Amino acid sequence: TILAYFFLAIVSLFDRYFLVGPIPNPKTYTFYVGILWFFICLFLIPFGITLPGLSLIILGLVTGLIRIFAILFLTEAIIKSEVSRVIPAIGGFLPLFTFFFFFLYFPKAEILNLFQLIAFVLLVSGSVLVSLKKLSLKIFNFETLKYPIISAFLFALNFFLMKILFLEINFLSGFFLTLIGGGLGAAIFLIFSPFRESIFAQKFTPKISGLFLLGQAFGGLGVISQFYAVFLAKPAQVPLINALEGTRYLFLLFFVFLLSLWRPYFLREEMKGTVLLQKIIAILLIGGGLALLAT
């Protein structure tokens, strides 16, 4: 699971690079991500994909469709803020939403013990703290956290439905259906004329195409690792997998710090003064939460 968040931290940097540069339209970027998913799923067919009943097929497709819209709101958030603020904000709310879904569906299951509950509080506090533009009494400003909260909700719903799916079918078949659902979700963008025009107006040079595929390769490694962890986990353990999103932020902040030393304006991140102090405090909170989860 930790390895999954390492790869996903790298993907976050690619996302930010494209969204402030070559592909500045979140809907266009999300469309090409989803279409790439669809083509990738075709390569899985020879590896023994088995299709379940109609209800599970629909569940798999809906799961993928929800994830592509979660990515859309993620990209909207990234383009409006710093990637090292957006990712931890999502990571803070995601496990709470996931816990809520599993608690409703499995009310008799013990999802969190006392130490895990304290860890959740630390993880959420650190994630929300680092997502703020500045220290303020207006901590839960919905305008600031709107897109991260919506994205976190959709990702949580995606993980919940995926686990329900994995309880009924094998990993590869569930992953296959999710990829198709993501491709269908991306195709919905073509229905709307303004979206369609921006999508087809996007120009790809060999360099941009290569970097896009490289970023999505890291994304594929991260998503496969993350999904497989969900497949292996018990339902009560899925919120803990989501809580480990904090490790993604630790990797991300390290990468951003190195890139800021090399090219300060490369990712347009703030990495000095009180902002840096704020992020260090957030790291301590997230680290404390992770330490409790490890006990």
KEKE-3310 file (N, C-alpha, C; in steps of 0.2 Angstrom, whole numbers, plus 5000, padded with zeros to 4 digits):
npx = (5004:5010:5019:5010:5006:5017:5020:5008:5010:5020:5013:5004:5013:5015:5002:5000:5009:5005:4992:4995:5001:5004:4991:4979:4965:4954:4944:4947:4960:4956:4947:4956:4963:4954:4950:4962:4962:4952:4958:4968:4962:4958:4969:4969:4960:4965:4970:4961:4949:4933:4916:4904:4887:4873:4870:4882:4891:4885:4888:4902:4904:4898:4906:4919:4915:4912:4924:4931:4925:4928:4942:4941:4936:4947:4957:4952:4953:4967:4971:4967:4974:4988:4997:5002:4994:4981:4981:4984:4972:4962:4966:4963:4949:4945:4947:4937:4925:4925:4925:4912:4903:4906:4903:4889:4885:4891:4886:4888:4902:4918:4926:4935:4947:4951:4965:4966:4956:4960:4972:4965:4960:4972:4977:4967:4967:4980:4980:4970:4975:4987:4981:4976:4976:4982:4985:4970:4954:4944:4943:4936:4932:4921:4922:4936:4939:4930:4931:4941:4934:4923:4929:4935:4924:4919:4929:4930:4917:4919:4930:4922:4912:4920:4926:4914:4912:4923:4921:4913:4918:4934:4950:4956:4945:4936:4944:4945:4932:4930:4940:4934:4922:4927:4932:4920:4914:4922:4919:4907:4909:4910:4898:4894:4895:4904:4914:4918:4924:4935:4942:4945:4953:4964:4982:4995:5011:5026:5034:5025:5016:5024:5027:5015:5011:5021:5018:5005:5009:5015:5004:4996:5003:5002:4988:4985:4992:4985:4972:4973:4977:4965:4957:4963:4960:4950:4933:4932:4945:4947:4945:4957:4967:4964:4967:4980:4984:4990:5004:5006:5006:5018:5028:5025:5028:5041:5046:5042:5049:5062:5061:5058:5070:5077:5070:5062:5050:5044:5033:5025:5024:5023:5036:5042:5046:5032:5023:5030:5033:5020:5017:5027:5022:5010:5015:5020:5009:5002:5012:5012:4999:5001:5010:5003:4993:5002:5004)
npy = (4994:5006:5008:5010:5023:5030:5029:5036:5049:5053:5054:5064:5075:5075:5078:5091:5098:5096:5102:5116:5119:5111:5105:5113:5112:5105:5096:5091:5085:5075:5068:5062:5054:5045:5039:5033:5023:5015:5009:5002:4992:4984:4976:4967:4957:4945:4938:4930:4936:4936:4938:4943:4942:4952:4962:4964:4968:4980:4987:4987:4995:5007:5010:5013:5024:5033:5035:5041:5054:5058:5060:5071:5081:5081:5086:5098:5104:5104:5113:5125:5127:5123:5108:5101:5105:5101:5087:5082:5087:5080:5068:5069:5069:5058:5045:5047:5048:5036:5027:5031:5025:5012:5009:5011:5001:4989:4988:4981:4978:4981:4994:5004:5005:5012:5018:5019:5027:5039:5041:5043:5056:5064:5062:5068:5081:5085:5085:5094:5105:5108:5110:5123:5140:5149:5151:5151:5156:5152:5138:5128:5133:5132:5136:5135:5122:5115:5108:5098:5091:5086:5078:5069:5063:5056:5048:5040:5033:5026:5017:5010:5004:4997:4987:4980:4975:4967:4957:4948:4945:4940:4949:4953:4954:4963:4974:4976:4979:4991:4999:5000:5006:5019:5023:5025:5035:5045:5047:5053:5066:5070:5072:5085:5100:5112:5105:5095:5103:5108:5097:5091:5101:5101:5100:5088:5086:5076:5076:5080:5070:5059:5062:5062:5049:5043:5048:5042:5029:5028:5031:5020:5009:5014:5014:5000:4994:4999:4996:4982:4980:4984:4974:4963:4966:4965:4971:4980:4985:4993:5008:5011:5008:5019:5029:5029:5038:5049:5046:5047:5061:5064:5059:5067:5080:5079:5077:5089:5098:5095:5098:5112:5117:5115:5121:5134:5140:5129:5121:5130:5131:5135:5136:5141:5151:5155:5147:5135:5131:5129:5117:5108:5106:5100:5089:5082:5080:5071:5061:5057:5051:5041:5033:5029:5021:5010:5004)
npz = (5000:5004:4994:4983:4986:4985:4971:4967:4972:4963:4952:4955:4954:4940:4936:4940:4933:4920:4921:4924:4913:4898:4896:4901:4904:4914:4911:4898:4901:4910:4902:4892:4901:4905:4892:4889:4899:4894:4883:4888:4896:4886:4883:4894:4891:4885:4897:4904:4908:4916:4914:4926:4932:4926:4935:4943:4933:4929:4942:4942:4931:4935:4946:4940:4932:4942:4948:4938:4938:4950:4948:4939:4948:4956:4947:4945:4957:4959:4948:4953:4965:4976:4973:4983:4993:4989:4988:5002:5008:5002:5006:5019:5021:5014:5021:5031:5024:5018:5029:5034:5024:5025:5038:5037:5029:5034:5048:5060:5061:5068:5064:5068:5081:5097:5096:5082:5079:5086:5078:5065:5068:5070:5057:5049:5054:5051:5037:5033:5039:5031:5019:5020:5014:5023:5040:5049:5057:5049:5046:5040:5027:5014:5001:4999:5001:4993:4980:4983:4994:4987:4978:4987:4992:4981:4978:4989:4988:4977:4981:4991:4983:4975:4984:4987:4975:4973:4983:4976:4964:4954:4956:4943:4934:4940:4940:4927:4923:4930:4923:4910:4914:4918:4905:4898:4906:4903:4890:4890:4891:4878:4874:4877:4869:4871:4879:4870:4860:4866:4869:4857:4852:4858:4857:4854:4856:4852:4864:4874:4873:4877:4890:4896:4894:4902:4915:4917:4917:4929:4937:4934:4940:4953:4955:4952:4963:4974:4972:4972:4986:4992:4987:4994:5007:5022:5023:5034:5034:5024:5026:5033:5024:5015:5024:5024:5014:5019:5018:5005:5004:5011:5003:4992:4997:4999:4986:4980:4987:4983:4969:4970:4974:4963:4952:4956:4952:4945:4949:4955:4969:4986:4997:5009:5024:5035:5028:5025:5039:5043:5035:5040:5053:5050:5044:5055:5062:5053:5053:5066:5066:5057:5064:5075:5068:5065:5076)
capx = (5000:5014:5022:5005:5006:5024:5019:5003:5013:5024:5008:5002:5017:5013:4995:5001:5013:5001:4987:4997:5005:5002:4984:4976:4958:4953:4940:4951:4965:4952:4945:4962:4965:4948:4951:4968:4960:4948:4962:4972:4957:4958:4975:4968:4956:4968:4972:4956:4943:4927:4911:4899:4880:4872:4870:4889:4894:4883:4891:4909:4905:4897:4912:4924:4912:4912:4931:4933:4922:4932:4948:4939:4936:4954:4961:4949:4956:4974:4973:4965:4978:4995:4996:5004:4988:4975:4982:4982:4965:4958:4968:4960:4942:4944:4945:4931:4919:4925:4922:4905:4900:4907:4899:4882:4884:4893:4885:4891:4909:4922:4930:4940:4948:4953:4971:4964:4951:4965:4976:4961:4959:4978:4978:4963:4970:4986:4978:4966:4980:4991:4977:4974:4981:4985:4981:4964:4949:4939:4947:4932:4929:4919:4925:4943:4939:4925:4933:4944:4929:4919:4933:4936:4918:4918:4934:4927:4912:4923:4933:4917:4909:4925:4926:4908:4913:4929:4919:4909:4922:4941:4953:4957:4939:4934:4948:4943:4925:4932:4943:4928:4917:4931:4932:4913:4913:4926:4915:4901:4911:4909:4891:4893:4899:4910:4919:4920:4928:4941:4945:4948:4957:4971:4987:5000:5018:5029:5036:5019:5013:5028:5027:5008:5011:5025:5014:5000:5012:5016:4998:4994:5007:4999:4981:4984:4994:4980:4966:4975:4977:4958:4955:4965:4958:4944:4929:4934:4952:4948:4946:4964:4971:4963:4970:4987:4985:4995:5011:5007:5008:5025:5032:5024:5031:5049:5047:5041:5055:5068:5060:5058:5077:5080:5067:5057:5043:5042:5026:5022:5023:5026:5040:5046:5043:5027:5020:5034:5032:5013:5018:5030:5017:5005:5019:5021:5002:5001:5017:5009:4993:5003:5013:4997:4991:5007:5004)
capy = (5000:5012:5008:5013:5030:5033:5030:5041:5055:5055:5056:5071:5080:5075:5081:5098:5100:5097:5107:5123:5120:5109:5103:5117:5111:5099:5091:5088:5080:5069:5064:5058:5049:5039:5035:5028:5017:5010:5005:4998:4987:4979:4972:4963:4952:4938:4936:4927:4940:4932:4943:4941:4943:4959:4967:4965:4971:4987:4989:4988:5001:5013:5011:5016:5030:5037:5036:5046:5060:5060:5063:5077:5086:5082:5090:5105:5107:5105:5119:5131:5127:5119:5101:5099:5106:5097:5080:5080:5089:5074:5062:5070:5068:5052:5040:5048:5046:5028:5024:5032:5021:5005:5009:5010:4994:4984:4992:4977:4977:4985:4997:5008:5005:5019:5020:5020:5033:5045:5041:5047:5063:5067:5062:5073:5088:5087:5086:5100:5111:5109:5112:5130:5145:5152:5149:5156:5153:5150:5132:5124:5137:5127:5138:5133:5115:5112:5103:5092:5087:5082:5073:5064:5059:5052:5042:5035:5029:5022:5012:5006:5000:4992:4982:4976:4971:4962:4952:4944:4943:4941:4955:4956:4955:4969:4980:4977:4982:4998:5003:5001:5012:5025:5025:5027:5041:5050:5048:5057:5073:5071:5074:5092:5104:5115:5100:5092:5107:5109:5090:5090:5107:5100:5098:5084:5085:5070:5077:5080:5063:5054:5063:5060:5041:5041:5050:5038:5023:5028:5031:5013:5006:5015:5012:4993:4992:5002:4991:4975:4981:4984:4967:4958:4968:4964:4977:4985:4988:4998:5015:5011:5009:5026:5034:5030:5043:5053:5044:5050:5068:5064:5058:5072:5086:5078:5078:5096:5102:5095:5102:5119:5119:5115:5126:5137:5141:5124:5119:5136:5129:5139:5132:5145:5155:5152:5141:5129:5129:5126:5111:5104:5105:5095:5082:5079:5077:5065:5056:5054:5047:5034:5029:5025:5015:5005:5000)
capz = (5000:5004:4987:4979:4987:4982:4964:4966:4973:4957:4947:4957:4951:4933:4935:4941:4927:4914:4922:4923:4907:4891:4896:4906:4904:4918:4908:4893:4904:4913:4896:4890:4906:4904:4886:4890:4903:4890:4878:4893:4897:4880:4884:4899:4889:4885:4903:4908:4911:4916:4916:4930:4930:4924:4941:4945:4927:4930:4948:4940:4926:4939:4950:4936:4931:4948:4949:4933:4940:4956:4945:4937:4953:4958:4943:4946:4963:4957:4944:4957:4971:4975:4973:4990:4998:4987:4990:5009:5009:5000:5010:5026:5021:5011:5025:5035:5020:5017:5036:5034:5019:5027:5044:5035:5025:5039:5055:5066:5060:5071:5059:5071:5088:5100:5093:5075:5080:5087:5071:5060:5070:5068:5049:5046:5056:5047:5030:5033:5040:5026:5013:5020:5012:5029:5047:5050:5061:5044:5044:5035:5022:5009:4995:4998:5001:4989:4975:4987:4997:4982:4975:4992:4993:4975:4978:4995:4986:4972:4985:4994:4978:4972:4988:4986:4969:4974:4987:4972:4958:4955:4955:4936:4931:4943:4938:4920:4923:4932:4917:4905:4917:4917:4898:4897:4910:4899:4883:4892:4890:4871:4873:4877:4863:4873:4881:4864:4856:4870:4869:4850:4850:4862:4853:4858:4853:4855:4871:4879:4873:4880:4897:4898:4895:4908:4921:4917:4919:4936:4939:4933:4945:4959:4956:4953:4969:4978:4971:4975:4993:4993:4985:4999:5013:5024:5022:5039:5034:5018:5028:5035:5017:5013:5029:5023:5010:5022:5016:4999:5005:5014:4997:4988:4999:4998:4979:4978:4990:4978:4963:4971:4974:4956:4948:4961:4949:4941:4951:4958:4976:4992:5002:5013:5029:5039:5025:5027:5046:5043:5032:5044:5058:5047:5043:5062:5064:5049:5055:5072:5065:5054:5069:5079:5064:5064:5083)
cpx = (5004:5017:5017:5005:5012:5023:5013:5005:5017:5018:5005:5006:5016:5007:4996:5004:5009:4995:4988:5001:5002:4994:4980:4969:4957:4949:4943:4956:4961:4949:4950:4964:4960:4949:4957:4966:4956:4953:4966:4968:4957:4964:4974:4964:4959:4970:4967:4951:4937:4921:4906:4892:4879:4873:4877:4892:4892:4887:4898:4909:4903:4903:4918:4922:4913:4920:4934:4931:4926:4939:4947:4939:4943:4958:4958:4952:4964:4976:4971:4970:4985:4993:4998:4999:4982:4976:4981:4975:4961:4959:4965:4953:4941:4942:4939:4925:4919:4923:4915:4901:4900:4903:4891:4880:4886:4892:4888:4898:4913:4927:4936:4941:4950:4959:4970:4960:4956:4969:4972:4961:4966:4979:4974:4965:4976:4985:4975:4971:4984:4988:4975:4979:4985:4981:4976:4959:4944:4942:4943:4928:4928:4922:4932:4943:4934:4927:4937:4939:4925:4923:4934:4930:4917:4923:4932:4922:4914:4926:4928:4914:4914:4926:4920:4909:4918:4926:4915:4913:4930:4944:4953:4950:4936:4938:4947:4937:4926:4935:4938:4924:4921:4931:4925:4911:4917:4922:4909:4903:4910:4902:4890:4898:4905:4916:4922:4925:4935:4945:4949:4953:4964:4976:4992:5006:5021:5031:5030:5016:5017:5027:5020:5008:5015:5021:5009:5002:5013:5009:4995:4997:5004:4992:4981:4986:4988:4974:4967:4975:4969:4955:4957:4962:4951:4940:4931:4941:4952:4949:4953:4968:4970:4966:4978:4989:4990:5002:5012:5009:5016:5030:5031:5028:5039:5050:5047:5046:5061:5067:5060:5065:5080:5077:5061:5050:5040:5035:5023:5020:5026:5029:5045:5042:5037:5023:5024:5033:5025:5013:5021:5026:5012:5009:5019:5014:5001:5006:5014:5003:4996:5007:5008:4994:4995:5007:4999)
cpy = (5006:5013:5012:5020:5034:5034:5036:5048:5058:5057:5063:5076:5081:5079:5088:5101:5101:5102:5114:5124:5117:5108:5107:5116:5105:5093:5087:5083:5074:5065:5059:5052:5043:5035:5030:5022:5012:5006:5000:4991:4981:4974:4967:4957:4945:4935:4933:4931:4936:4937:4940:4942:4951:4964:4969:4969:4979:4990:4991:4994:5007:5015:5015:5023:5035:5039:5042:5053:5063:5063:5070:5082:5087:5086:5098:5108:5108:5111:5125:5132:5124:5112:5098:5101:5102:5090:5078:5082:5083:5068:5063:5068:5061:5046:5041:5046:5039:5025:5025:5027:5014:5004:5008:5003:4988:4987:4988:4976:4983:4988:5001:5007:5012:5022:5022:5027:5040:5046:5045:5054:5067:5067:5068:5080:5090:5089:5092:5106:5113:5112:5120:5135:5148:5150:5154:5152:5150:5143:5128:5128:5132:5129:5136:5126:5111:5107:5097:5088:5083:5076:5067:5060:5054:5046:5037:5031:5024:5016:5007:5001:4995:4986:4977:4972:4965:4956:4947:4941:4943:4948:4958:4957:4962:4975:4981:4981:4990:5002:5005:5007:5018:5028:5028:5034:5047:5052:5052:5064:5075:5073:5082:5096:5108:5111:5097:5096:5108:5103:5090:5096:5106:5097:5094:5084:5079:5070:5076:5073:5058:5055:5061:5053:5039:5042:5044:5031:5022:5028:5024:5009:5007:5013:5004:4991:4994:4997:4984:4975:4980:4977:4962:4960:4966:4971:4982:4988:4993:5005:5016:5012:5017:5031:5034:5035:5049:5052:5047:5058:5069:5064:5064:5079:5085:5080:5086:5100:5101:5098:5109:5121:5119:5121:5129:5138:5135:5122:5124:5134:5134:5135:5136:5149:5151:5146:5135:5127:5126:5119:5106:5102:5099:5089:5079:5076:5071:5059:5053:5049:5040:5030:5025:5019:5009:5001:4995)
cpz = (5000:4997:4982:4980:4985:4974:4963:4967:4967:4952:4948:4954:4943:4932:4935:4935:4921:4915:4922:4917:4900:4891:4901:4908:4908:4915:4902:4896:4907:4907:4893:4894:4905:4898:4886:4894:4899:4886:4882:4894:4892:4880:4889:4897:4888:4891:4907:4911:4911:4918:4920:4928:4929:4930:4943:4939:4928:4936:4946:4936:4930:4943:4946:4934:4936:4949:4944:4935:4946:4954:4942:4942:4956:4954:4943:4952:4962:4953:4948:4963:4970:4976:4980:4995:4996:4989:4997:5011:5008:5004:5017:5026:5018:5016:5029:5031:5019:5024:5036:5030:5022:5034:5042:5033:5030:5046:5061:5066:5064:5066:5062:5079:5091:5097:5086:5075:5081:5081:5066:5062:5068:5060:5046:5048:5052:5040:5029:5034:5034:5019:5014:5017:5017:5035:5048:5054:5056:5041:5039:5030:5016:5002:4993:4997:4997:4984:4979:4991:4993:4979:4980:4993:4987:4976:4984:4992:4981:4976:4988:4989:4975:4977:4988:4980:4970:4979:4983:4966:4959:4954:4948:4933:4934:4941:4930:4919:4925:4926:4912:4907:4916:4910:4896:4900:4906:4893:4884:4890:4883:4869:4873:4873:4866:4876:4875:4860:4859:4869:4862:4848:4854:4857:4857:4854:4856:4862:4876:4879:4877:4888:4900:4899:4901:4914:4922:4919:4926:4940:4939:4939:4952:4960:4956:4960:4975:4978:4973:4982:4995:4992:4991:5006:5015:5024:5028:5039:5028:5021:5030:5029:5015:5018:5028:5017:5012:5020:5009:4999:5007:5008:4993:4990:4998:4990:4977:4981:4985:4972:4964:4972:4967:4952:4952:4958:4945:4942:4955:4965:4981:4996:5006:5019:5033:5035:5026:5034:5046:5040:5036:5050:5056:5046:5050:5064:5060:5051:5062:5071:5062:5059:5073:5075:5064:5071:5083)
residu = (THR:ILE:LEU:ALA:TYR:PHE:PHE:LEU:ALA:ILE:VAL:SER:LEU:PHE:ASP:ARG:TYR:PHE:LEU:VAL:GLY:PRO:ILE:PRO:ASN:PRO:LYS:THR:TYR:THR:PHE:TYR:VAL:GLY:ILE:LEU:TRP:PHE:PHE:ILE:CYS:LEU:PHE:LEU:ILE:PRO:PHE:GLY:ILE:THR:LEU:PRO:GLY:LEU:SER:LEU:ILE:ILE:LEU:GLY:LEU:VAL:THR:GLY:LEU:ILE:ARG:ILE:PHE:ALA:ILE:LEU:PHE:LEU:THR:GLU:ALA:ILE:ILE:LYS:SER:GLU:VAL:SER:ARG:VAL:ILE:PRO:ALA:ILE:GLY:GLY:PHE:LEU:PRO:LEU:PHE:THR:PHE:PHE:PHE:PHE:PHE:LEU:TYR:PHE:PRO:LYS:ALA:GLU:ILE:LEU:ASN:LEU:PHE:GLN:LEU:ILE:ALA:PHE:VAL:LEU:LEU:VAL:SER:GLY:SER:VAL:LEU:VAL:SER:LEU:LYS:LYS:LEU:SER:LEU:LYS:ILE:PHE:ASN:PHE:GLU:THR:LEU:LYS:TYR:PRO:ILE:ILE:SER:ALA:PHE:LEU:PHE:ALA:LEU:ASN:PHE:PHE:LEU:MET:LYS:ILE:LEU:PHE:LEU:GLU:ILE:ASN:PHE:LEU:SER:GLY:PHE:PHE:LEU:THR:LEU:ILE:GLY:GLY:GLY:LEU:GLY:ALA:ALA:ILE:PHE:LEU:ILE:PHE:SER:PRO:PHE:ARG:GLU:SER:ILE:PHE:ALA:GLN:LYS:PHE:THR:PRO:LYS:ILE:SER:GLY:LEU:PHE:LEU:LEU:GLY:GLN:ALA:PHE:GLY:GLY:LEU:GLY:VAL:ILE:SER:GLN:PHE:TYR:ALA:VAL:PHE:LEU:ALA:LYS:PRO:ALA:GLN:VAL:PRO:LEU:ILE:ASN:ALA:LEU:GLU:GLY:THR:ARG:TYR:LEU:PHE:LEU:LEU:PHE:PHE:VAL:PHE:LEU:LEU:SER:LEU:TRP:ARG:PRO:TYR:PHE:LEU:ARG:GLU:GLU:MET:LYS:GLY:THR:VAL:LEU:LEU:GLN:LYS:ILE:ILE:ALA:ILE:LEU:LEU:ILE:GLY:GLY:GLY:LEU:ALA:LEU:LEU:ALA:THR)
# end
